[in-house]
Amino acid sequence: MKSLNPKLLILSILGFSVSAQESIAPPAIYKSNSDIVTELAQAEAASASAGGWGVRVSPGITIRRRSSEVVQYAIYHPYSTEVYRILEGSGTLVTGGRLKLPLSESTSIDVVRGEKGIKDGLTQRVSAGDVLVLQPGTPHWFSNIDGDSITYMETRIRITTHPVHYQ
C-alpha cells in the first residue's frame, strides 16, 4: 500500500484554509431614513393606492405608508406571517375574526381581501413603537387611520405551503 506524500497533504490543507479565508460575509443591508422618506414621498406622488406605498428594504421587508384618504381593504395572507412595527402615526387596527363578504379580487394567491371590513375581530389602538405579529390566515384591517397616514415596517415571511383559511 502506498503512503501519502506528507508534502502534498500539507499543501492541500494550506490551500484549503487560504481559499476558505478568502470567502467573507456580505455587509448589512442599509437604507437611510432620508432615502426611505424620499422614496415614500415619490411613490405617494405617483399613485393613489389602497395598499399604501412601500419602500422595499430587502426581500420580505418593506417600509409601508397607508393614507387615511383611500379605502382600506381588510386582508389576510394564507401562506405568510407578517410582523408590523409602527414607525409613525396611529390608528385602529382590527385583527382576527373573518372578512365580511363578499371578497374582492386579488392579484396574489397570498392576499385574500374584502372591502367590507372584519366581523368578530379584536379592535385595538396602535401607535409608534407597537409591534404586531399576524399569523397565516389572520385577517387584519386599519378601520381608522388618525391624521393623514400611518407608517410601519412590514416583514412578510412565507412559512407554509398549505394555505390557512378561517373564512
C-alpha positions as CSV (number, residue, x, y, z in Angstrom):
1,M,0.0,0.0,0.0
2,K,1.3,3.4,-0.9
3,S,1.8,6.0,1.8
4,L,0.5,9.6,1.5
5,N,3.1,12.1,0.5
6,P,3.3,14.5,3.5
7,K,4.2,17.5,1.4
8,L,1.1,17.0,-0.8
9,L,-1.1,16.6,2.3
10,I,0.3,19.8,3.9
11,L,-0.1,21.8,0.6
12,S,-3.7,20.6,0.2
13,I,-4.6,21.6,3.8
14,L,-2.9,25.0,3.4
15,G,-4.6,25.6,0.1
16,F,-8.0,24.8,1.5
17,S,-7.5,27.2,4.5
18,V,-6.3,30.0,2.3
19,S,-9.3,29.7,0.0
20,A,-11.7,29.4,2.9
21,Q,-10.3,32.7,4.3
22,E,-11.0,34.5,1.0
23,S,-14.7,34.0,1.5
24,I,-16.3,36.8,3.6
25,A,-19.8,37.6,4.7
26,P,-21.6,40.5,3.0
27,P,-22.3,43.7,4.9
28,A,-25.7,44.6,6.3
29,I,-28.3,45.9,4.0
30,Y,-28.7,49.6,4.8
31,K,-31.2,52.2,3.8
32,S,-31.1,55.6,5.4
33,N,-34.2,57.3,6.9
34,S,-33.7,60.1,4.3
35,D,-33.8,57.7,1.4
36,I,-36.9,56.0,2.9
37,V,-38.8,59.2,3.4
38,T,-37.8,60.4,-0.2
39,E,-38.9,57.1,-1.8
40,L,-42.2,57.0,0.1
41,A,-43.0,60.6,-1.0
42,Q,-42.1,59.8,-4.6
43,A,-44.3,56.6,-4.5
44,E,-47.2,58.6,-2.9
45,A,-47.0,61.3,-5.6
46,A,-47.0,58.8,-8.4
47,S,-50.3,57.0,-7.4
48,A,-53.2,56.6,-5.0
49,S,-53.3,53.0,-3.6
50,A,-55.5,51.2,-1.1
51,G,-52.4,49.1,-0.2
52,G,-50.4,52.2,0.5
53,W,-46.9,52.9,-0.7
54,G,-43.9,50.8,0.0
55,V,-40.1,51.0,0.0
56,R,-38.5,47.6,-0.3
57,V,-35.6,47.3,2.1
58,S,-34.8,43.7,1.2
59,P,-36.8,40.6,0.1
60,G,-39.7,40.3,2.5
61,I,-39.1,43.6,4.3
62,T,-40.9,46.8,3.3
63,I,-41.5,50.2,4.9
64,R,-45.1,50.9,4.1
65,R,-47.3,54.1,4.4
66,R,-51.1,54.0,4.2
67,S,-53.2,57.0,3.7
68,S,-56.4,57.8,5.5
69,E,-57.8,59.2,2.3
70,V,-58.3,55.9,0.5
71,V,-60.4,52.8,1.2
72,Q,-58.6,50.3,3.4
73,Y,-59.1,46.7,2.4
74,A,-59.4,44.0,5.1
75,I,-56.9,41.3,4.2
76,Y,-55.2,38.1,5.3
77,H,-52.3,36.1,4.0
78,P,-52.9,32.4,3.8
79,Y,-49.3,31.4,3.4
80,S,-47.4,34.1,5.3
81,T,-46.7,35.6,8.8
82,E,-46.5,39.3,8.9
83,V,-44.8,41.5,11.5
84,Y,-45.7,45.2,11.8
85,R,-43.6,47.7,13.7
86,I,-45.4,51.1,13.8
87,L,-43.0,53.9,13.0
88,E,-45.2,57.0,12.7
89,G,-48.8,57.8,13.2
90,S,-51.6,55.9,14.9
91,G,-54.9,54.3,14.1
92,T,-57.3,51.5,14.8
93,L,-56.3,48.0,13.7
94,V,-58.8,45.1,13.7
95,T,-57.3,41.6,13.8
96,G,-58.8,38.1,13.9
97,G,-62.4,37.2,13.1
98,R,-63.4,36.8,9.5
99,L,-63.5,39.0,6.5
100,K,-67.0,40.3,5.7
101,L,-68.3,39.0,2.4
102,P,-68.2,39.5,-0.5
103,L,-64.5,39.1,-1.1
104,S,-62.7,41.3,-3.6
105,E,-60.5,40.2,-6.5
106,S,-56.8,39.9,-5.7
107,T,-53.7,39.8,-7.8
108,S,-51.8,37.4,-5.4
109,I,-52.5,34.0,-4.0
110,D,-51.1,35.2,-0.7
111,V,-53.6,38.1,-0.4
112,V,-57.3,37.5,0.3
113,R,-59.1,40.8,0.7
114,G,-62.5,42.4,1.2
115,E,-63.8,46.0,1.2
116,K,-66.4,45.5,3.9
117,G,-64.1,45.0,6.9
118,I,-63.9,42.3,9.5
119,K,-66.6,40.5,11.6
120,D,-65.9,39.5,15.2
121,G,-62.3,40.8,15.3
122,L,-60.3,42.4,18.1
123,T,-60.2,46.2,17.8
124,Q,-57.1,47.9,19.2
125,R,-55.4,51.2,19.0
126,V,-51.8,51.2,17.5
127,S,-49.2,53.9,17.5
128,A,-45.4,54.4,17.1
129,G,-43.4,51.7,18.8
130,D,-46.1,49.0,18.7
131,V,-45.3,45.6,17.3
132,L,-47.9,43.1,15.9
133,V,-47.4,39.6,14.7
134,L,-50.1,38.3,12.3
135,Q,-50.1,34.5,11.7
136,P,-51.1,33.0,8.4
137,G,-54.9,33.3,7.9
138,T,-55.3,36.2,10.4
139,P,-57.5,38.9,9.0
140,H,-56.3,42.5,9.6
141,W,-57.6,45.9,8.7
142,F,-56.9,49.5,9.5
143,S,-60.5,50.6,10.2
144,N,-59.3,54.1,11.0
145,I,-56.0,56.0,10.5
146,D,-55.6,59.1,12.6
147,G,-54.4,62.1,10.6
148,D,-53.1,61.8,7.1
149,S,-51.2,58.5,7.3
150,I,-49.6,55.7,9.3
151,T,-46.2,54.3,8.5
152,Y,-44.9,50.9,9.6
153,M,-42.2,48.4,8.8
154,E,-43.8,45.2,7.4
155,T,-41.9,41.9,7.3
156,R,-43.7,39.2,5.4
157,I,-42.4,35.7,5.6
158,R,-43.9,32.8,3.7
159,I,-43.9,30.0,6.2
160,T,-46.3,27.3,4.8
161,T,-47.1,25.6,1.5
162,H,-50.6,24.7,2.8
163,P,-52.9,27.8,2.9
164,V,-54.6,28.7,6.2
165,H,-58.2,30.0,5.8
166,Y,-60.6,30.8,8.6
167,Q,-63.3,32.1,6.1
